[in-house]
Amino acid sequence: MGLSTVYGIIKEMEGDIRVYSEEGLGSTFEILIPEQIGETQTSEDEDDVKLKTGKGKVLLVDDEPAIIKWTSQVLERLGYKVAGFMNGFEAIEKFRQDSKSFDLILTDLAMPQMTGIELVKQIKEIRSDIPIILCTGFSDGLTKEKIQACGISEMVISKRALKPFLAVDCGALPETLVESTLFGHEKGSFTGAQKKQDGLITQADGGTLMLDEVGDLPLNAQKTFLRTLQERCVRPVGGASEKFVDFRLIAATNLDLDQMVKERLFRKDLLYRIRAMEIKLPPLREREKDIEEIIIKKVHELARRYGIETKAISPEFFQTLAAHNWPGNVRELINVLEYVLATAGQDPTLFSKHLPPEYRTAGLDFKPVMEIKSRQQPFVTPGAGDELPTLKDYRIKMDRDYLKMLLNTVQGNRDTASRISGISRSRLYGLLKKHNLPGFSSS
């Protein structure tokens, strides 16, 4: 929901938001709310007066706990009472029990168990006069007709929603073409500039410019870009005049920009300028609870993309991937899931055996391996007085030691042993028999 929702509520209360920015101190948001409503208010507007004086009660619905918490805090500071719910079913039940106590419904659109559209329909069946704000970060499949069918007469979206959204990976831009790509160029301004070309900033005018890996932006381009942000104008390479531009900037990076400032690799003033609102996303390994949701969503998306049946996912599949360190974060996880769907074939359920070999052993305690190695005779290099074993004998010994370690690790569970080793049960039984090792329990 975020600032757009808060802004709408503040405007409803005849208030305003002011933003102050100062180098080195970031940005300060000042919320101005009138202390009282004018005496000319008529009795017919009692419900509006109740909302504007901060005495109303809001039913808040969103599937993200952080959004529930943050939005509730903002609304409560404005004087509202808030009842927050993470799914539509619970919200409907509460509203059905005491619908008259609520003055406003504030709900997300995209929720897994019950969408905002479905929630609004049921709310309207219980009480048709309740004001509703339906919030969404996107309008995919959402039309004015669908909104009106729910009894909502107005749909307010960001002024940039229908404007261009341009994204560029700064790390993929050749240093010699960065300024031309961002700011544009005039014909003949450099070798190869055969015609005038608008830059991405000009193309994003009225909309949004997304700079991915902004830490890779060269220092000379940083200086020019800072002036563009400060003056709200852009001058193309080789141009004689500047053009006013109005765009929203989103910047992302996996680098430590504060450290880069200390090392003089990133401009301090530019960092302050782009850090008006900062969202720090922890690495995937620190968001274990998110991994399962990402897996479910991406498996369904990839199945639709490749035109295959959606796969069921076993608990051990989740557990194995949750134990991985994920140095490549979400991109690495998605690549693994694409591999899994390719290797699963017609199997209806995904298991750890479908993972790449290096991912199957994630989270295992390899202490038994170290114990086995400590009991082994040290390997003697040629010339140390001992005879080097044949490759065949050495392989046999290593196979036997591995199987012992495997049996000790899985504690007799044949399914787990097959998953970890990456070989079929029949092949595993054959190896155990060959090395005169015990089999598995009946589990």
C-alpha positions as CSV (number, residue, x, y, z in Angstrom):
1,M,0.0,0.0,0.0
2,G,2.7,2.5,1.1
3,L,2.8,6.2,0.7
4,S,0.2,6.5,-2.0
5,T,-2.4,5.1,0.4
6,V,-1.3,7.4,3.2
7,Y,-1.4,10.4,0.8
8,G,-4.9,9.5,-0.3
9,I,-6.1,9.4,3.4
10,I,-4.4,12.6,4.2
11,K,-6.0,14.4,1.3
12,E,-9.3,13.0,2.4
13,M,-8.7,14.7,5.7
14,E,-7.9,18.0,3.9
15,G,-4.2,17.7,4.9
16,D,-1.0,17.7,3.0
17,I,2.5,16.2,2.9
18,R,5.7,18.2,2.7
19,V,9.1,16.8,2.0
20,Y,12.4,18.4,3.1
21,S,15.8,17.1,1.9
22,E,19.2,18.2,3.2
23,E,22.6,16.9,2.2
24,G,23.8,14.3,4.6
25,L,20.5,14.1,6.5
26,G,18.2,12.4,3.9
27,S,14.6,13.4,3.6
28,T,11.9,14.4,6.2
29,F,8.2,13.9,5.6
30,E,5.9,16.4,7.4
31,I,2.2,15.4,7.6
32,L,-0.2,18.4,8.1
33,I,-3.7,17.6,9.4
34,P,-6.3,20.3,10.2
35,E,-7.1,20.4,13.9
36,Q,-10.8,20.8,13.3
37,I,-13.3,20.8,10.5
38,G,-15.2,24.0,9.6
39,E,-18.4,24.8,11.3
40,T,-20.2,24.9,8.0
41,Q,-20.3,21.1,7.9
42,T,-23.9,19.9,7.6
43,S,-25.6,17.0,9.4
44,E,-25.7,15.0,6.2
45,D,-21.9,14.8,6.3
46,E,-21.6,13.2,9.7
47,D,-19.7,10.2,8.4
48,D,-17.2,12.4,6.7
49,V,-16.7,14.4,9.8
50,K,-16.1,11.2,11.7
51,L,-13.3,10.2,9.3
52,K,-11.7,13.6,9.2
53,T,-11.5,14.0,12.9
54,G,-9.7,10.7,13.2
55,K,-12.4,8.9,15.1
56,G,-13.2,6.3,12.5
57,K,-12.4,2.6,12.5
58,V,-10.6,1.0,9.5
59,L,-10.8,-2.6,8.4
60,L,-7.3,-3.3,6.9
61,V,-6.6,-6.4,4.8
62,D,-3.3,-7.3,3.3
63,D,-1.4,-10.6,3.1
64,E,1.9,-9.0,4.0
65,P,2.5,-8.7,7.8
66,A,4.9,-5.8,7.3
67,I,2.4,-3.8,5.4
68,I,-0.3,-4.5,8.0
69,K,2.0,-3.3,10.8
70,W,3.3,-0.3,9.0
71,T,0.0,1.0,7.7
72,S,-1.7,0.4,11.0
73,Q,0.9,2.5,12.8
74,V,0.4,5.3,10.3
75,L,-3.4,5.2,10.6
76,E,-3.3,5.0,14.4
77,R,-1.1,8.1,14.5
78,L,-3.7,9.9,12.4
79,G,-6.3,9.0,15.0
80,Y,-7.9,5.9,13.4
81,K,-8.7,2.7,15.1
82,V,-7.5,-0.3,13.0
83,A,-8.5,-3.9,12.7
84,G,-5.9,-5.7,10.5
85,F,-6.3,-9.1,8.9
86,M,-4.0,-11.1,6.6
87,N,-6.7,-12.8,4.6
88,G,-10.1,-12.0,3.3
89,F,-12.0,-14.8,5.0
90,E,-11.1,-13.6,8.5
91,A,-11.9,-10.0,7.5
92,I,-15.3,-11.0,6.2
93,E,-16.1,-12.9,9.4
94,K,-15.2,-9.9,11.5
95,F,-17.1,-7.5,9.3
96,R,-20.2,-9.7,9.4
97,Q,-20.1,-9.8,13.2
98,D,-19.9,-6.0,13.6
99,S,-20.2,-4.2,10.2
100,K,-21.6,-1.0,11.7
101,S,-18.5,-0.3,13.8
102,F,-16.4,0.2,10.7
103,D,-16.1,3.4,8.7
104,L,-13.7,2.4,5.9
105,I,-12.3,-0.7,4.2
106,L,-8.7,-0.6,3.1
107,T,-7.7,-3.7,1.2
108,D,-5.0,-5.0,-1.1
109,L,-6.0,-6.4,-4.5
110,A,-3.6,-9.3,-5.1
111,M,-4.0,-11.8,-2.2
112,P,-3.6,-15.6,-2.5
113,Q,-6.6,-16.9,-0.6
114,M,-9.2,-14.2,-1.5
115,T,-8.5,-11.4,-3.9
116,G,-9.5,-7.8,-3.2
117,I,-12.2,-8.0,-5.8
118,E,-13.8,-11.0,-4.2
119,L,-13.6,-9.4,-0.8
120,V,-15.2,-6.2,-2.0
121,K,-18.1,-8.1,-3.5
122,Q,-18.9,-9.9,-0.2
123,I,-18.4,-6.7,1.8
124,K,-21.0,-4.9,-0.4
125,E,-23.4,-7.8,0.1
126,I,-23.2,-7.2,3.9
127,R,-23.2,-3.4,3.8
128,S,-23.4,-1.5,0.6
129,D,-22.7,2.0,1.9
130,I,-19.3,1.3,3.4
131,P,-16.5,3.3,1.7
132,I,-13.8,1.1,0.2
133,I,-10.2,1.8,-0.9
134,L,-8.8,-1.0,-3.1
135,C,-5.0,-0.7,-3.4
136,T,-2.6,-2.4,-5.8
137,G,0.9,-2.0,-7.0
138,F,-0.1,-3.0,-10.5
139,S,-3.3,-3.1,-12.8
140,D,-2.8,-6.4,-14.5
141,G,-6.2,-7.6,-15.7
142,L,-7.9,-4.9,-13.6
143,T,-10.3,-2.8,-15.7
144,K,-12.7,0.0,-14.9
145,E,-15.6,-2.4,-15.6
146,K,-14.4,-4.9,-13.0
147,I,-14.1,-2.2,-10.4
148,Q,-17.6,-0.8,-11.2
149,A,-19.1,-4.3,-11.1
150,C,-18.1,-4.4,-7.4
151,G,-19.9,-1.2,-6.6
152,I,-16.9,1.0,-6.7
153,S,-17.5,4.2,-8.6
154,E,-14.0,5.7,-8.8
155,M,-10.6,4.2,-9.6
156,V,-7.6,6.4,-8.7
157,I,-4.2,5.4,-9.9
158,S,-0.8,7.0,-9.9
159,K,-0.3,9.7,-12.5
160,R,2.8,7.6,-13.7
161,A,0.9,4.3,-13.9
162,L,0.2,4.6,-17.7
163,K,3.5,6.3,-18.5
164,P,6.7,4.7,-19.6
165,F,8.7,2.4,-17.3
166,L,12.3,2.1,-18.5
167,A,14.9,-0.2,-16.9
168,V,18.6,-0.3,-17.6
169,D,21.4,-2.4,-16.1
170,C,24.2,0.1,-15.5
171,G,26.8,-2.7,-15.2
172,A,26.0,-3.8,-18.8
173,L,26.6,-0.4,-20.4
174,P,30.0,0.2,-22.0
175,E,31.6,3.2,-20.2
176,T,31.9,5.1,-23.5
177,L,28.2,4.9,-24.2
178,V,26.8,5.5,-20.7
179,E,26.1,9.2,-21.1
180,S,24.7,8.8,-24.6
181,T,22.4,6.0,-23.4
182,L,21.1,8.0,-20.4
183,F,21.1,11.6,-21.7
184,G,20.9,11.0,-25.5
185,H,23.0,12.7,-28.2
186,E,22.8,15.0,-31.1
187,K,23.7,14.0,-34.6
188,G,27.4,14.1,-35.2
189,S,28.3,14.6,-31.5
190,F,30.7,11.6,-31.7
191,T,31.9,9.0,-34.2
192,G,29.0,6.8,-35.1
193,A,26.3,9.3,-34.1
194,Q,24.5,9.4,-37.4
195,K,21.3,10.7,-36.1
196,K,19.8,12.4,-33.0
197,Q,18.8,10.0,-30.3
198,D,16.8,10.6,-27.1
199,G,18.3,9.1,-24.0
200,L,16.5,6.9,-21.5
201,I,15.8,9.9,-19.2
202,T,14.0,11.8,-21.9
203,Q,12.1,8.6,-22.9
204,A,11.0,8.1,-19.2
205,D,9.6,11.6,-19.0
206,G,6.4,11.5,-17.0
207,G,7.0,7.9,-16.0
208,T,9.7,5.9,-14.2
209,L,13.4,5.2,-14.8
210,M,14.8,2.1,-13.1
211,L,18.6,2.0,-12.7
212,D,19.7,-1.5,-11.8
213,E,23.2,-1.9,-10.4
214,V,23.5,1.8,-9.9
215,G,26.8,1.3,-8.1
216,D,28.4,0.4,-11.5
217,L,27.6,3.9,-12.9
218,P,31.0,5.6,-13.8
219,L,32.0,8.6,-11.8
220,N,31.8,11.0,-14.7
221,A,28.3,9.9,-15.5
222,Q,27.4,10.2,-11.8
223,K,28.2,13.9,-11.8
224,T,26.0,14.6,-14.9
225,F,23.2,12.5,-13.5
226,L,23.3,14.3,-10.2
227,R,22.7,17.6,-11.9
228,T,19.8,16.1,-13.9
229,L,18.2,15.1,-10.6
230,Q,18.8,18.5,-8.9
231,E,17.8,20.7,-11.8
232,R,15.2,18.4,-13.4
233,C,16.6,18.9,-16.8
234,V,18.8,17.0,-19.2
235,R,21.3,18.0,-21.9
236,P,22.1,15.5,-24.6
237,V,25.7,14.8,-25.5
238,G,26.7,17.5,-28.0
239,G,23.5,19.5,-27.3
240,A,23.3,23.3,-26.8
241,S,20.2,23.4,-24.7
242,E,18.6,21.6,-21.8
243,K,15.2,20.0,-21.7
244,F,12.9,19.8,-18.6
245,V,12.1,16.3,-17.5
246,D,9.9,14.8,-14.8
247,F,10.5,11.2,-13.9
248,R,10.4,8.9,-10.9
249,L,13.7,7.2,-10.1
250,I,14.2,3.8,-8.7
251,A,17.7,2.6,-8.1
252,A,18.9,-0.8,-7.0
253,T,22.3,-2.3,-6.2
254,N,23.9,-5.3,-4.4
255,L,27.0,-3.2,-3.5
256,D,27.8,-1.3,-0.3
257,L,27.4,2.3,-1.5
258,D,28.5,3.8,1.8
259,Q,31.8,1.8,1.5
260,M,32.2,2.9,-2.1
261,V,31.8,6.5,-1.0
262,K,34.6,6.0,1.5
263,E,36.7,4.6,-1.3
264,R,35.8,7.5,-3.6
265,L,34.1,5.1,-6.1
266,F,30.6,6.7,-5.7
267,R,29.7,10.3,-5.1
268,K,28.4,11.1,-1.6
269,D,26.0,13.8,-2.9
270,L,24.5,11.5,-5.4
271,L,24.0,8.8,-2.7
272,Y,22.1,11.3,-0.5
273,R,20.0,12.3,-3.5
274,I,18.9,8.8,-4.4
275,R,18.4,7.7,-0.8
276,A,15.2,9.6,-0.2
277,M,13.4,6.3,0.6
278,E,15.5,3.2,1.1
279,I,14.4,-0.4,1.2
280,K,17.1,-2.8,2.4
281,L,16.3,-6.4,1.2
282,P,18.3,-9.0,3.2
283,P,20.0,-11.8,1.3
284,L,17.8,-14.9,0.5
285,R,19.7,-17.0,3.1
286,E,18.4,-14.7,5.8
287,R,14.8,-15.0,4.6
288,E,14.2,-18.8,4.9
289,K,10.4,-18.3,5.2
290,D,10.3,-16.5,1.8
291,I,12.0,-19.4,0.1
292,E,9.0,-21.7,0.2
293,E,6.7,-18.9,-1.2
294,I,9.1,-18.1,-4.0
295,I,9.4,-21.8,-4.9
296,I,5.7,-22.2,-5.1
297,K,5.1,-19.1,-7.2
298,K,8.0,-19.7,-9.6
299,V,7.2,-23.4,-10.1
300,H,3.7,-22.4,-11.2
301,E,5.0,-19.6,-13.4
302,L,7.6,-21.7,-15.1
303,A,5.0,-24.5,-15.6
304,R,2.7,-22.1,-17.4
305,R,5.6,-20.7,-19.5
306,Y,6.7,-24.1,-20.7
307,G,3.2,-25.5,-21.1
308,I,3.6,-28.3,-18.7
309,E,1.5,-29.6,-15.8
310,T,2.0,-27.9,-12.5
311,K,4.1,-30.1,-10.2
312,A,3.4,-31.0,-6.6
313,I,6.3,-30.2,-4.2
314,S,7.5,-32.5,-1.5
315,P,8.4,-31.3,2.0
316,E,11.9,-32.6,1.6
317,F,12.3,-30.5,-1.5
318,F,11.6,-27.4,0.5
319,Q,13.8,-28.5,3.4
320,T,16.8,-29.1,1.1
321,L,16.6,-25.8,-0.7
322,A,16.0,-23.9,2.6
323,A,19.3,-25.3,3.9
324,H,21.3,-23.9,0.9
325,N,23.3,-20.7,1.4
326,W,22.1,-19.0,-1.9
327,P,25.0,-16.7,-2.7
328,G,23.2,-15.9,-6.0
329,N,20.0,-15.0,-4.1
330,V,16.6,-15.3,-6.0
331,R,18.2,-15.5,-9.5
332,E,20.1,-18.6,-8.4
333,L,17.0,-20.1,-7.0
334,I,15.0,-19.5,-10.2
335,N,17.8,-21.1,-12.3
336,V,17.7,-24.2,-10.0
337,L,14.0,-24.4,-10.4
338,E,14.3,-24.3,-14.2
339,Y,16.8,-27.2,-14.0
340,V,14.5,-29.1,-11.8
341,L,11.5,-28.8,-14.1
342,A,13.7,-30.0,-17.0
343,T,14.9,-33.1,-15.1
344,A,11.6,-34.0,-13.5
345,G,10.1,-35.0,-16.8
346,Q,6.7,-36.6,-16.2
347,D,7.2,-37.0,-12.5
348,P,4.1,-35.4,-10.8
349,T,6.0,-34.4,-7.6
350,L,9.3,-32.6,-7.1
351,F,11.8,-34.3,-4.8
352,S,15.4,-33.5,-3.9
353,K,16.6,-36.1,-6.4
354,H,15.5,-33.7,-9.2
355,L,18.0,-31.0,-7.9
356,P,21.5,-30.6,-9.3
357,P,23.9,-32.9,-7.4
358,E,25.6,-30.0,-5.6
359,Y,22.3,-28.9,-4.0
360,R,21.2,-32.3,-2.8
361,T,23.5,-32.4,0.2
362,A,22.7,-28.9,1.5
363,G,22.2,-28.8,5.2
364,L,23.6,-32.3,5.9
365,D,26.0,-32.9,8.8
366,F,29.2,-34.1,7.3
367,K,30.7,-35.0,10.7
368,P,30.6,-38.7,9.9
369,V,32.8,-38.0,6.8
370,M,35.5,-36.4,9.0
371,E,35.3,-39.2,11.5
372,I,35.8,-41.8,8.7
373,K,38.7,-39.8,7.2
374,S,40.4,-39.6,10.6
375,R,40.3,-43.4,10.9
376,Q,41.7,-43.9,7.4
377,Q,45.4,-44.5,6.8
378,P,47.0,-41.4,5.5
379,F,47.5,-41.4,1.7
380,V,51.2,-42.0,1.0
381,T,52.7,-40.2,-2.0
382,P,55.2,-42.1,-4.2
383,G,58.8,-42.0,-2.9
384,A,57.7,-42.1,0.8
385,G,58.5,-45.8,1.1
386,D,55.0,-47.2,0.7
387,E,53.5,-48.7,-2.4
388,L,50.8,-46.7,-4.1
389,P,47.5,-48.7,-4.4
390,T,46.0,-49.4,-7.8
391,L,43.2,-47.1,-9.0
392,K,40.7,-50.0,-8.8
393,D,41.6,-50.9,-5.2
394,Y,41.5,-47.2,-4.2
395,R,38.0,-46.7,-5.9
396,I,36.7,-49.8,-4.1
397,K,37.8,-48.5,-0.7
398,M,36.4,-45.0,-1.4
399,D,33.0,-46.5,-2.5
400,R,32.8,-48.6,0.6
401,D,33.7,-45.7,2.9
402,Y,31.1,-43.5,1.1
403,L,28.4,-46.1,1.6
404,K,29.2,-46.5,5.2
405,M,29.0,-42.8,5.7
406,L,25.7,-42.7,3.8
407,L,24.1,-45.4,5.9
408,N,25.2,-43.7,9.1
409,T,23.8,-40.3,7.9
410,V,20.4,-41.5,6.7
411,Q,20.0,-43.9,9.7
412,G,18.5,-46.7,7.5
413,N,16.1,-44.6,5.4
414,R,16.4,-45.8,1.9
415,D,14.5,-42.9,0.3
416,T,16.8,-40.4,1.8
417,A,19.8,-42.5,0.8
418,S,18.7,-42.6,-2.8
419,R,18.0,-38.9,-2.8
420,I,21.4,-37.9,-1.4
421,S,23.4,-40.3,-3.5
422,G,21.5,-39.5,-6.6
423,I,21.2,-43.1,-7.7
424,S,18.3,-45.4,-7.9
425,R,17.3,-47.8,-5.1
426,S,18.1,-50.9,-7.2
427,R,21.6,-49.5,-8.0
428,L,22.1,-48.7,-4.3
429,Y,21.1,-52.2,-3.2
430,G,23.5,-53.6,-5.7
431,L,26.4,-51.6,-4.3
432,L,25.6,-52.5,-0.8
433,K,25.6,-56.2,-1.7
434,K,28.9,-55.9,-3.6
435,H,30.6,-54.4,-0.5
436,N,28.9,-56.7,2.0
437,L,27.2,-53.9,3.8
438,P,23.8,-54.1,5.6
439,G,20.6,-52.9,3.8
440,F,17.9,-50.6,5.0
441,S,15.1,-50.7,7.5
442,S,11.6,-51.4,6.2
443,S,10.6,-47.7,6.5
